[in-house]
Amino acid sequence: MNAATTYPKITVVTPNYNQGEFLERTILSVLDQDYPNLEYIIMDGGSSDASVSIIKKYQEQLHYWVSEPDNGMYDAINKGFSRSSGAIMCWINSDDVLWEGSLKYIAKKFTENKKMHWLQGLPSVINENGEVILQREQVFSPWFFYLSEHRANFSFIQQESTFWTRELWNKAGGHLSLQYTLASDFDLWMRFFNFETLYCTKRQLAAFRKREGQKSNDQNRYLKEAETSLKLNFQKISMSKKISFYTISAFMKILGKLPWTFSKRIRNSCKNKLIGTPKWVE
């Protein structure tokens, strides 16, 4: 039997625009996975730096690549996914990296657990030299966001470390919304939550690279876009879930106004009950 047929096809899309300084490291983090059924697509937005020459070095190992103007990163990713057929999907931006062995791990876990339709690894941040400088606990529940807990320390689901099935992608609309310039990943997760539970692993699967001049440094804009997505997606959840949420959150607000210490404990207990516990994958 062909080795590729024993592994599910995994689609990885990389959008790029003038990120030649980091692009090769991103490409190699994908290709060096040595995954036998990889569908790697690079969508370049018409870069004027060395990006195209870097991509051409690896074009024989790519399923598809193009360099042409687009309407931003999310438009490029949508175009890339429209040319894909992998059973498992992800995207990795051109300054971030997949971690060693992540694709074979992902393939194994999705194959073993047919109930799992999306999985988040350990959120990790690297510096410009590729050194891990931060790791944090996962966010795994939509109620964490609906309760505005993300505002306390800017905690979100890490896009680089999240993988999902094509079945879930199609259920959630099969596209990234171009309504957002920074938080379309957040909107995608909120749509995913309408259909499936997010699973988590404590294993590092990828890393976000922190560097100077990133658009993602604009936290206020990201929060504003996230709030827009929350309002739109809350309308889509069932009435019973809405009633439960409004009841518990109202009770928590009342308790928060009381001066006694025990009210804080009860409030936190209610919050934890609503948020729940993560679905862990070894």
Buried (B, 14 or more C-beta within 10 A) or exposed (E): EEEEEEBBBBBBBBBBBBBBBBBBBBBEBBBEBEBBBBBBBBBBBEBEBBBBEBBEEBEEEBBBBBBEEBEBBBBBBBBBBEBBEBBBBBBBBBBBBBBBBBBBBBBEBBBEEEEBBBBBBBBBBBEEEEEEEEEEEBBBBBBBBBBEBBEEEEBBBBBBBBBBBBEBBEBBEEBBBEEBBBBBBBBBBBBBBBEBBBBBBEBBBBBBBBBEEEEBEEEEBBBBBBBBBBEBBBEEBEEEBEEBBEEBBEEBEEBEEEEEEEBEEBBEEBBEEBBEEBBEBE
